[in-house]
Amino acid sequence: MNTIYIGCHLSVTKGYEAMGKTMLDFGGNTFAFFTRNPRGGKSKELLPEDAAALRSLVDREHFGPLVAHGSYTMNLCAAKSETRENGLDMLEKDLVRMEQLPGNFYNFHPGAHTGQGMEQGIALIAEALNRFLWPEMQTTVLLETMAGKGSEVGSRFEELREIIDRVELKDKLGVCLDTCHVWDGGYDLVKDLDGVLTRFDKVIGLERLRAVHFNDSKNPCGAHKDRHEKLGQGQIGMEAMRRIALHPALSGRPFILETPNDDEGYIREIHTVLGWLG
């Protein structure tokens, strides 16, 4: 029987336990949050008592793993050294903070090589991970599949595999599959879902697919544009989204909605996905 953990991004403004309570009100059983301002880089302090209260709530309510998200401004392979160093500082501090919520996921966009070339981009990302992962850490770091716009690293499964191959502590790494991104990246989830997952398994290994960003797309397959759409209102479509959610190879993973919605829209989508279980 399939297990679905479904939720959306929540604001950390009111604290960490407050996010768990909000998701209970929404009807979901996982959620995502930004470790710091997604566009600016400032982080909200994680108080030990607040972290403990959230841990208690998610254990009590049988939530799936939570999926923290690094800032969009974090670029570990930028050509500008100042930008890259800023990203390294974010990564180091975020991973230390995540240890207050042990056993969860830290997801980030691998980065954009900004003209240096894919090989150099991959090398710099792996170098950063080798610098800041440590054997005792209890967080799994997820590389996100990307749409391939501009000089993004990670729109091909092979690029993510190359990063993983260069990281020493491979057991600390996984992948977050973003449905909009892989579709925009050229993987046809509508006509060949099994083929896409088989390809992922062959190149990276399905055991490393630890979370799903669950989004429809405004664009045709292979557009390389990365524009999310509400479930069923985009080019992927509701029937294909349903097949993805119910695919046995993805059972038990946290599904995070990043669709262009308000709270009511997320509540509707959460209940739609849970309704697919019958």
TORKOL-4160 file (C-alpha; in steps of 0.2 Angstrom, whole numbers, padded with zeros to 4 digits, m for minus):
278
<pt num="1" X="0000" Y="0000" Z="0000"/>
<pt num="2" X="0006" Y="0017" Z="m0005"/>
<pt num="3" X="0011" Y="0030" Z="0009"/>
<pt num="4" X="0010" Y="0048" Z="0005"/>
<pt num="5" X="0017" Y="0062" Z="0015"/>
<pt num="6" X="0011" Y="0078" Z="0008"/>
<pt num="7" X="0013" Y="0097" Z="0013"/>
<pt num="8" X="0019" Y="0113" Z="0007"/>
<pt num="9" X="0031" Y="0127" Z="0011"/>
<pt num="10" X="0027" Y="0137" Z="0027"/>
<pt num="11" X="0034" Y="0153" Z="0034"/>
<pt num="12" X="0045" Y="0152" Z="0049"/>
<pt num="13" X="0040" Y="0169" Z="0055"/>
<pt num="14" X="0030" Y="0163" Z="0070"/>
<pt num="15" X="0043" Y="0149" Z="0074"/>
<pt num="16" X="0046" Y="0131" Z="0071"/>
<pt num="17" X="0032" Y="0122" Z="0082"/>
<pt num="18" X="0020" Y="0135" Z="0074"/>
<pt num="19" X="0023" Y="0128" Z="0057"/>
<pt num="20" X="0019" Y="0110" Z="0063"/>
<pt num="21" X="0003" Y="0116" Z="0070"/>
<pt num="22" X="m0001" Y="0125" Z="0054"/>
<pt num="23" X="0002" Y="0110" Z="0044"/>
<pt num="24" X="m0010" Y="0100" Z="0055"/>
<pt num="25" X="m0023" Y="0113" Z="0052"/>
<pt num="26" X="m0020" Y="0111" Z="0033"/>
<pt num="27" X="m0022" Y="0092" Z="0034"/>
<pt num="28" X="m0005" Y="0088" Z="0029"/>
<pt num="29" X="0009" Y="0077" Z="0037"/>
<pt num="30" X="0025" Y="0085" Z="0031"/>
<pt num="31" X="0031" Y="0102" Z="0026"/>
<pt num="32" X="0045" Y="0113" Z="0019"/>
<pt num="33" X="0053" Y="0129" Z="0026"/>
<pt num="34" X="0067" Y="0140" Z="0021"/>
<pt num="35" X="0082" Y="0140" Z="0033"/>
<pt num="36" X="0084" Y="0158" Z="0029"/>
<pt num="37" X="0076" Y="0172" Z="0019"/>
<pt num="38" X="0075" Y="0164" Z="0001"/>
<pt num="39" X="0080" Y="0180" Z="m0008"/>
<pt num="40" X="0091" Y="0188" Z="0005"/>
<pt num="41" X="0101" Y="0176" Z="0016"/>
<pt num="42" X="0096" Y="0181" Z="0033"/>
<pt num="43" X="0091" Y="0167" Z="0045"/>
<pt num="44" X="0078" Y="0166" Z="0059"/>
<pt num="45" X="0086" Y="0160" Z="0076"/>
<pt num="46" X="0081" Y="0142" Z="0080"/>
<pt num="47" X="0078" Y="0141" Z="0098"/>
<pt num="48" X="0082" Y="0124" Z="0107"/>
<pt num="49" X="0065" Y="0124" Z="0115"/>
<pt num="50" X="0056" Y="0128" Z="0099"/>
<pt num="51" X="0065" Y="0114" Z="0090"/>
<pt num="52" X="0061" Y="0102" Z="0104"/>
<pt num="53" X="0043" Y="0106" Z="0103"/>
<pt num="54" X="0042" Y="0104" Z="0084"/>
<pt num="55" X="0052" Y="0087" Z="0086"/>
<pt num="56" X="0039" Y="0081" Z="0098"/>
<pt num="57" X="0024" Y="0087" Z="0087"/>
<pt num="58" X="0030" Y="0078" Z="0071"/>
<pt num="59" X="0034" Y="0062" Z="0081"/>
<pt num="60" X="0017" Y="0062" Z="0089"/>
<pt num="61" X="0008" Y="0066" Z="0073"/>
<pt num="62" X="0018" Y="0053" Z="0063"/>
<pt num="63" X="0024" Y="0066" Z="0050"/>
<pt num="64" X="0036" Y="0061" Z="0036"/>
<pt num="65" X="0053" Y="0069" Z="0035"/>
<pt num="66" X="0053" Y="0088" Z="0034"/>
<pt num="67" X="0062" Y="0096" Z="0019"/>
<pt num="68" X="0072" Y="0112" Z="0023"/>
<pt num="69" X="0077" Y="0123" Z="0009"/>
<pt num="70" X="0092" Y="0133" Z="0007"/>
<pt num="71" X="0092" Y="0151" Z="0001"/>
<pt num="72" X="0090" Y="0154" Z="m0018"/>
<pt num="73" X="0105" Y="0166" Z="m0017"/>
<pt num="74" X="0116" Y="0152" Z="m0011"/>
<pt num="75" X="0127" Y="0148" Z="m0026"/>
<pt num="76" X="0141" Y="0136" Z="m0022"/>
<pt num="77" X="0149" Y="0137" Z="m0039"/>
<pt num="78" X="0147" Y="0155" Z="m0044"/>
<pt num="79" X="0162" Y="0163" Z="m0054"/>
<pt num="80" X="0163" Y="0178" Z="m0042"/>
<pt num="81" X="0172" Y="0173" Z="m0026"/>
<pt num="82" X="0162" Y="0184" Z="m0015"/>
<pt num="83" X="0146" Y="0176" Z="m0020"/>
<pt num="84" X="0153" Y="0158" Z="m0018"/>
<pt num="85" X="0160" Y="0162" Z="m0001"/>
<pt num="86" X="0144" Y="0169" Z="0004"/>
<pt num="87" X="0136" Y="0153" Z="m0001"/>
<pt num="88" X="0148" Y="0142" Z="0008"/>
<pt num="89" X="0145" Y="0152" Z="0024"/>
<pt num="90" X="0126" Y="0149" Z="0022"/>
<pt num="91" X="0129" Y="0130" Z="0019"/>
<pt num="92" X="0140" Y="0128" Z="0034"/>
<pt num="93" X="0128" Y="0138" Z="0046"/>
<pt num="94" X="0112" Y="0129" Z="0039"/>
<pt num="95" X="0119" Y="0112" Z="0041"/>
<pt num="96" X="0124" Y="0116" Z="0059"/>
<pt num="97" X="0107" Y="0123" Z="0063"/>
<pt num="98" X="0098" Y="0108" Z="0055"/>
<pt num="99" X="0106" Y="0096" Z="0068"/>
<pt num="100" X="0093" Y="0103" Z="0080"/>
<pt num="101" X="0080" Y="0094" Z="0069"/>
<pt num="102" X="0089" Y="0078" Z="0067"/>
<pt num="103" X="0084" Y="0065" Z="0054"/>
<pt num="104" X="0077" Y="0078" Z="0041"/>
<pt num="105" X="0082" Y="0084" Z="0024"/>
<pt num="106" X="0091" Y="0100" Z="0019"/>
<pt num="107" X="0088" Y="0103" Z="0000"/>
<pt num="108" X="0096" Y="0116" Z="m0011"/>
<pt num="109" X="0098" Y="0121" Z="m0029"/>
<pt num="110" X="0116" Y="0115" Z="m0034"/>
<pt num="111" X="0120" Y="0131" Z="m0042"/>
<pt num="112" X="0124" Y="0140" Z="m0058"/>
<pt num="113" X="0142" Y="0139" Z="m0065"/>
<pt num="114" X="0140" Y="0157" Z="m0072"/>
<pt num="115" X="0151" Y="0154" Z="m0088"/>
<pt num="116" X="0164" Y="0143" Z="m0080"/>
<pt num="117" X="0158" Y="0127" Z="m0088"/>
<pt num="118" X="0148" Y="0112" Z="m0081"/>
<pt num="119" X="0164" Y="0103" Z="m0076"/>
<pt num="120" X="0170" Y="0117" Z="m0065"/>
<pt num="121" X="0153" Y="0120" Z="m0058"/>
<pt num="122" X="0151" Y="0101" Z="m0053"/>
<pt num="123" X="0169" Y="0102" Z="m0045"/>
<pt num="124" X="0165" Y="0117" Z="m0035"/>
<pt num="125" X="0149" Y="0110" Z="m0028"/>
<pt num="126" X="0157" Y="0094" Z="m0023"/>
<pt num="127" X="0172" Y="0103" Z="m0015"/>
<pt num="128" X="0159" Y="0113" Z="m0004"/>
<pt num="129" X="0150" Y="0097" Z="0001"/>
<pt num="130" X="0167" Y="0089" Z="0005"/>
<pt num="131" X="0171" Y="0104" Z="0016"/>
<pt num="132" X="0155" Y="0105" Z="0026"/>
<pt num="133" X="0148" Y="0087" Z="0028"/>
<pt num="134" X="0154" Y="0077" Z="0043"/>
<pt num="135" X="0152" Y="0059" Z="0048"/>
<pt num="136" X="0141" Y="0061" Z="0063"/>
<pt num="137" X="0128" Y="0073" Z="0055"/>
<pt num="138" X="0110" Y="0067" Z="0056"/>
<pt num="139" X="0104" Y="0078" Z="0041"/>
<pt num="140" X="0103" Y="0071" Z="0024"/>
<pt num="141" X="0108" Y="0084" Z="0011"/>
<pt num="142" X="0097" Y="0084" Z="m0005"/>
<pt num="143" X="0103" Y="0090" Z="m0022"/>
<pt num="144" X="0088" Y="0097" Z="m0032"/>
<pt num="145" X="0084" Y="0092" Z="m0050"/>
<pt num="146" X="0084" Y="0108" Z="m0060"/>
<pt num="147" X="0076" Y="0114" Z="m0076"/>
<pt num="148" X="0092" Y="0119" Z="m0085"/>
<pt num="149" X="0089" Y="0138" Z="m0087"/>
<pt num="150" X="0105" Y="0148" Z="m0090"/>
<pt num="151" X="0120" Y="0140" Z="m0083"/>
<pt num="152" X="0111" Y="0129" Z="m0070"/>
<pt num="153" X="0119" Y="0113" Z="m0064"/>
<pt num="154" X="0108" Y="0098" Z="m0061"/>
<pt num="155" X="0096" Y="0097" Z="m0075"/>
<pt num="156" X="0103" Y="0081" Z="m0081"/>
<pt num="157" X="0103" Y="0066" Z="m0069"/>
<pt num="158" X="0121" Y="0063" Z="m0075"/>
<pt num="159" X="0126" Y="0080" Z="m0068"/>
<pt num="160" X="0119" Y="0076" Z="m0051"/>
<pt num="161" X="0128" Y="0059" Z="m0051"/>
<pt num="162" X="0145" Y="0067" Z="m0055"/>
<pt num="163" X="0143" Y="0078" Z="m0040"/>
<pt num="164" X="0138" Y="0063" Z="m0029"/>
<pt num="165" X="0153" Y="0053" Z="m0036"/>
<pt num="166" X="0165" Y="0066" Z="m0030"/>
<pt num="167" X="0158" Y="0068" Z="m0012"/>
<pt num="168" X="0167" Y="0057" Z="0001"/>
<pt num="169" X="0152" Y="0055" Z="0013"/>
<pt num="170" X="0140" Y="0049" Z="0000"/>
<pt num="171" X="0128" Y="0042" Z="0013"/>
<pt num="172" X="0124" Y="0060" Z="0018"/>
<pt num="173" X="0118" Y="0064" Z="0001"/>
<pt num="174" X="0101" Y="0061" Z="m0008"/>
<pt num="175" X="0091" Y="0070" Z="m0022"/>
<pt num="176" X="0075" Y="0080" Z="m0022"/>
<pt num="177" X="0065" Y="0077" Z="m0038"/>
<pt num="178" X="0056" Y="0092" Z="m0044"/>
<pt num="179" X="0042" Y="0087" Z="m0056"/>
<pt num="180" X="0041" Y="0104" Z="m0064"/>
<pt num="181" X="0060" Y="0105" Z="m0066"/>
<pt num="182" X="0063" Y="0088" Z="m0073"/>
<pt num="183" X="0048" Y="0091" Z="m0085"/>
<pt num="184" X="0055" Y="0107" Z="m0091"/>
<pt num="185" X="0072" Y="0099" Z="m0091"/>
<pt num="186" X="0066" Y="0087" Z="m0105"/>
<pt num="187" X="0060" Y="0071" Z="m0095"/>
<pt num="188" X="0043" Y="0066" Z="m0101"/>
<pt num="189" X="0033" Y="0062" Z="m0085"/>
<pt num="190" X="0017" Y="0061" Z="m0095"/>
<pt num="191" X="0021" Y="0049" Z="m0108"/>
<pt num="192" X="0035" Y="0040" Z="m0100"/>
<pt num="193" X="0035" Y="0041" Z="m0081"/>
<pt num="194" X="0041" Y="0023" Z="m0079"/>
<pt num="195" X="0055" Y="0027" Z="m0091"/>
<pt num="196" X="0060" Y="0043" Z="m0082"/>
<pt num="197" X="0061" Y="0034" Z="m0065"/>
<pt num="198" X="0070" Y="0019" Z="m0073"/>
<pt num="199" X="0083" Y="0031" Z="m0080"/>
<pt num="200" X="0085" Y="0040" Z="m0063"/>
<pt num="201" X="0087" Y="0023" Z="m0055"/>
<pt num="202" X="0101" Y="0018" Z="m0068"/>
<pt num="203" X="0110" Y="0034" Z="m0067"/>
<pt num="204" X="0108" Y="0039" Z="m0048"/>
<pt num="205" X="0098" Y="0025" Z="m0039"/>
<pt num="206" X="0081" Y="0027" Z="m0033"/>
<pt num="207" X="0087" Y="0024" Z="m0015"/>
<pt num="208" X="0094" Y="0042" Z="m0016"/>
<pt num="209" X="0077" Y="0049" Z="m0022"/>
<pt num="210" X="0072" Y="0055" Z="m0005"/>
<pt num="211" X="0059" Y="0069" Z="m0008"/>
<pt num="212" X="0048" Y="0076" Z="m0022"/>
<pt num="213" X="0044" Y="0094" Z="m0025"/>
<pt num="214" X="0027" Y="0091" Z="m0032"/>
<pt num="215" X="0022" Y="0105" Z="m0045"/>
<pt num="216" X="0014" Y="0106" Z="m0062"/>
<pt num="217" X="0022" Y="0117" Z="m0076"/>
<pt num="218" X="0017" Y="0131" Z="m0086"/>
<pt num="219" X="0029" Y="0125" Z="m0100"/>
<pt num="220" X="0030" Y="0111" Z="m0113"/>
<pt num="221" X="0042" Y="0097" Z="m0109"/>
<pt num="222" X="0060" Y="0102" Z="m0112"/>
<pt num="223" X="0057" Y="0121" Z="m0111"/>
<pt num="224" X="0071" Y="0124" Z="m0098"/>
<pt num="225" X="0061" Y="0138" Z="m0090"/>
<pt num="226" X="0056" Y="0133" Z="m0073"/>
<pt num="227" X="0038" Y="0141" Z="m0071"/>
<pt num="228" X="0028" Y="0131" Z="m0058"/>
<pt num="229" X="0009" Y="0129" Z="m0060"/>
<pt num="230" X="m0005" Y="0123" Z="m0049"/>
<pt num="231" X="m0009" Y="0104" Z="m0049"/>
<pt num="232" X="m0019" Y="0100" Z="m0065"/>
<pt num="233" X="m0018" Y="0117" Z="m0072"/>
<pt num="234" X="m0002" Y="0115" Z="m0082"/>
<pt num="235" X="0006" Y="0105" Z="m0096"/>
<pt num="236" X="0009" Y="0090" Z="m0085"/>
<pt num="237" X="m0009" Y="0089" Z="m0080"/>
<pt num="238" X="m0019" Y="0081" Z="m0066"/>
<pt num="239" X="m0019" Y="0063" Z="m0072"/>
<pt num="240" X="0000" Y="0062" Z="m0074"/>
<pt num="241" X="0002" Y="0071" Z="m0057"/>
<pt num="242" X="m0009" Y="0058" Z="m0049"/>
<pt num="243" X="0001" Y="0044" Z="m0057"/>
<pt num="244" X="0017" Y="0052" Z="m0050"/>
<pt num="245" X="0010" Y="0053" Z="m0033"/>
<pt num="246" X="0004" Y="0035" Z="m0033"/>
<pt num="247" X="0019" Y="0027" Z="m0041"/>
<pt num="248" X="0025" Y="0013" Z="m0030"/>
<pt num="249" X="0044" Y="0018" Z="m0033"/>
<pt num="250" X="0040" Y="0035" Z="m0024"/>
<pt num="251" X="0030" Y="0028" Z="m0009"/>
<pt num="252" X="0035" Y="0035" Z="0008"/>
<pt num="253" X="0044" Y="0051" Z="0001"/>
<pt num="254" X="0038" Y="0068" Z="0007"/>
<pt num="255" X="0029" Y="0077" Z="m0007"/>
<pt num="256" X="0031" Y="0096" Z="m0006"/>
<pt num="257" X="0019" Y="0107" Z="m0015"/>
<pt num="258" X="0028" Y="0123" Z="m0022"/>
<pt num="259" X="0013" Y="0128" Z="m0033"/>
<pt num="260" X="0008" Y="0146" Z="m0035"/>
<pt num="261" X="m0006" Y="0146" Z="m0021"/>
<pt num="262" X="m0012" Y="0154" Z="m0006"/>
<pt num="263" X="m0016" Y="0144" Z="0010"/>
<pt num="264" X="m0033" Y="0139" Z="0004"/>
<pt num="265" X="m0026" Y="0133" Z="m0012"/>
<pt num="266" X="m0013" Y="0122" Z="m0003"/>
<pt num="267" X="m0026" Y="0115" Z="0008"/>
<pt num="268" X="m0036" Y="0110" Z="m0007"/>
<pt num="269" X="m0021" Y="0102" Z="m0016"/>
<pt num="270" X="m0016" Y="0093" Z="0000"/>
<pt num="271" X="m0034" Y="0085" Z="0001"/>
<pt num="272" X="m0034" Y="0081" Z="m0017"/>
<pt num="273" X="m0018" Y="0071" Z="m0016"/>
<pt num="274" X="m0023" Y="0062" Z="0000"/>
<pt num="275" X="m0040" Y="0058" Z="m0009"/>
<pt num="276" X="m0030" Y="0049" Z="m0022"/>
<pt num="277" X="m0026" Y="0036" Z="m0009"/>
<pt num="278" X="m0045" Y="0031" Z="m0009"/>
